[in-house]
């Protein structure tokens, strides 16, 4: 997070940096941020057009740095576009969102519990240290490209050591940056054309000096790499494909992820869901995992992540807590996937007001997080829970639906704003809770005794119903109130 400077101080500081030689580029960004930036630097920012609070702009690199550093708390806050025409096309692009619930259930207890028990925080810490040691991984620095090549080699070495021939790693090259993105794919056994994707950015940035980027975002890449190690160690073979991605040039406008996500959309690739891991190791808030709830995020996917944490992390050896926060326009790579019509979510290390204050500086080092990766290990566990449960076959989901009455889960229906509980023995129920996509409890009934719950007071949206039994077990199911 970068603290805002007083207006006059900001103008004095950044005005001295601007010159006639400032390189300009096109981008899209939040309309209000574009207006605020133009008011500060009218010669450095031109607003081409604004539609629905999204602006196409022409701005200098220095103006972008100011946005990055003083108006927003995380991420570039804009998406790089290669021309004015492309930027204007984005404004007119209609992003379609599915009105159907994701076919995601919780059934893989044995696999998940086995996997999260193998997460090793020291492995994550050591990988963060390795990435920090580059000094910088800036996208247009030779070290940025080398970091991508080295990560590809590291992943390939891990795969070869595990004797796996069903996993590939490729470089995805970009025109706007010399740094490639690194894409890994574990082919699904049943439906390889359906993919569950996790990702984060590999590049780093600083406004002065070195850019070690330990938290932003060596921590996310190290968390993903530990997920890969565990999946290889337990010999997990998914039914849907699992993809892991390390993007380039996120810090200068989501360049890598925008190219990849647009490519996937243009080729009609079936992506079940995308989850971003960007900054996982600085515990700045009381709770552990903060789900971002911006309008472009998938409420449905956020609810599934909540469902996973309620099921696997409420009690026992792997407990962690969750809250919610706001991330803003273009704050990280998940935005690219959401803008291309895919379900996307972003669990973050803290509330954005409490996030790491040392990012984008030479002080973003592992020492700021206590020289350990204990916090990042929680995100690794959540990522494993997600990919294992989400990458099972659709046939398995249908089988669970068909046998739902006999399974230890919750079968519900919604009719005319009434929630129907179809397989509940109320003698054993301690509480019924309904949560919204931010994790807020919007309705709670202690010792319920009716299988019909009115939803009249709740707006039309996605919700999670949770049943807590007297023996401590939990049943849950997502639904749409409509």
Secondary structure as GFF3:
##gff-version 3
##sequence-region A 1 482
A	DSSP	alpha_helix	7	15	.	.	.	ID=ss1
A	DSSP	beta_strand	24	30	.	.	.	ID=ss2
A	DSSP	alpha_helix	31	40	.	.	.	ID=ss3
A	DSSP	beta_strand	45	51	.	.	.	ID=ss4
A	DSSP	beta_strand	54	60	.	.	.	ID=ss5
A	DSSP	alpha_helix	61	66	.	.	.	ID=ss6
A	DSSP	pi_helix	67	71	.	.	.	ID=ss7
A	DSSP	beta_strand	78	81	.	.	.	ID=ss8
A	DSSP	alpha_helix	84	92	.	.	.	ID=ss9
A	DSSP	alpha_helix	109	116	.	.	.	ID=ss10
A	DSSP	alpha_helix	121	132	.	.	.	ID=ss11
A	DSSP	alpha_helix	142	161	.	.	.	ID=ss12
A	DSSP	beta_strand	167	172	.	.	.	ID=ss13
A	DSSP	beta_strand	181	186	.	.	.	ID=ss14
A	DSSP	beta_strand	191	201	.	.	.	ID=ss15
A	DSSP	pi_helix	214	218	.	.	.	ID=ss16
A	DSSP	alpha_helix	219	233	.	.	.	ID=ss17
A	DSSP	beta_strand	240	247	.	.	.	ID=ss18
A	DSSP	three_ten_helix	250	252	.	.	.	ID=ss19
A	DSSP	alpha_helix	255	266	.	.	.	ID=ss20
A	DSSP	beta_strand	270	276	.	.	.	ID=ss21
A	DSSP	beta_strand	289	292	.	.	.	ID=ss22
A	DSSP	alpha_helix	299	312	.	.	.	ID=ss23
A	DSSP	beta_strand	322	325	.	.	.	ID=ss24
A	DSSP	alpha_helix	334	339	.	.	.	ID=ss25
A	DSSP	beta_strand	344	348	.	.	.	ID=ss26
A	DSSP	three_ten_helix	352	354	.	.	.	ID=ss27
A	DSSP	three_ten_helix	366	369	.	.	.	ID=ss28
A	DSSP	alpha_helix	374	390	.	.	.	ID=ss29
A	DSSP	alpha_helix	394	402	.	.	.	ID=ss30
A	DSSP	three_ten_helix	404	406	.	.	.	ID=ss31
A	DSSP	beta_strand	412	415	.	.	.	ID=ss32
A	DSSP	beta_strand	418	421	.	.	.	ID=ss33
A	DSSP	three_ten_helix	426	428	.	.	.	ID=ss34
A	DSSP	beta_strand	429	435	.	.	.	ID=ss35
A	DSSP	beta_strand	441	446	.	.	.	ID=ss36
A	DSSP	beta_strand	452	454	.	.	.	ID=ss37
A	DSSP	beta_strand	461	469	.	.	.	ID=ss38
A	DSSP	beta_strand	474	481	.	.	.	ID=ss39
###
